[in-house]
Amino acid sequence: MFDKTKDPVCKKKIRKKEAVATSEYEGKLYYFCSQKCKEEFDKDPEKYI
């Protein structure tokens, strides 16, 4: 139950262990379904949180 999260860029629900990439921002870890979503997040994290 707690292993699921939502990609902050595309809003797709994913399992944390199946995430393609992660980024840490302000002490919180974010999980992504693709490298593209991670790159978009890293450009402007405030846009997505």
Secondary structure, DSSP 8 states (H G I E B T S, - for coil): -TTEEE-TTT--EEEGGG-SEEEEETTEEEEESSHHHHHHHHH-HHHH-
